[in-house]
Amino acid sequence: MEIKSTYIGTMIGLATVAFGLIAAGAWNQFIKDLIGIFLKPGSGIWAELVYAVLVTILAIVVVQGLAKLAEKEAQLTAKLPFAKRPPE
C-alpha cells in the first residue's frame, strides 16, 4: 500500500495544529493564573477586560516578531546563489 506524500503532509499539519492548540491552552491557563495573583478572585468583568487586553498585546508582539523573522529569512534566502528568482 502506497502512502501519498499529500496524506503525510496533511497528517503533519494536523499534528502541528493539535500540539499548537494544546500549547495555547497551557499558556492561556498560565496567563489567567498570573493575572489572578494581582487581581483578587471574583473581580468580574474588570479582570476579564485586563486579561483580554494583556492577551491581545501579547498576541500583537508575537505576530510582529514572527513577521520580522519571516522578513529576515526571506532576505537571507534571496541572497543565496541558488535561490529561486521570479521570472523577469
N, C-alpha and C positions, 0 to 999 in steps of 0.2 A: 504494500500500500504506500503510495507516494503522498507525502505531505507537501502541499504547495507553500511557497515562501510567503504568500499573502496571508495564509492562515497563521503561520508562525508570527508574522509581523502584527497581525490583529491580536493574537494572544499576548504578545509582549506589550502592546499598547494597553490592553485591558488590565494586565497585571500592574503596569505602571500607574494607571489611574486608580486602581484599587488601593495600592500602597500609598498613593498621594492622599486619598480620602482618609485613610487611617492616620497618617501623619497630621493632616489638617485637624482631625478630631482631637488628637493628643494636644496639639498646640492650642486649640480652642479651649480645652479644659484648663491647660496651664495658665492661659491669659485670664480666664474667669477667676481662677483661684488667686492669681496675683492681684487682680483688682479687688477681690474680696478682702485681701489683707488691709487695704487702705480705705475701703468703704464698709460701713457696718452692714451686717446682713439685714435684709428687708428694706434696703434703700429704695427699692421700687424702680420707678421709671428713670430716675436720675442715674442710678447705677447702670441700667441698660444703655442709656444715652452715652455715658462715659465709655462703656465697653465698645459700643458701636463706633464711636469716634476714634478710639485708640486702634481698633482693628482696621478701620479704614485707612488711617495714617500708616500703619504698618504695611498694609497691602500696597499702598502707593509707593512707599520706599522700596519694597521688594521688587515690584514691577519695574520701577525706574532703574534699579540696579541690574536687573536681568536685561533690560533693553540696552543699557550701556555695555554690558558684557557681550551681547549679541552683535552690537555695532563694532566693538573691538575685534571680535572673531571674524567678522566679515572683512574688515580692513586687513587683518593678517592673512586671511585666505586669499584675498585679491593680490597680495604681494608675492604669493608663491609662484614659482616659474611654471608649474603645471596646472595652475588654476584655470577653471573654465571661464571663458570670456564670452559675453553676449556677442552675437553676430553683428557686424557693422553694416 
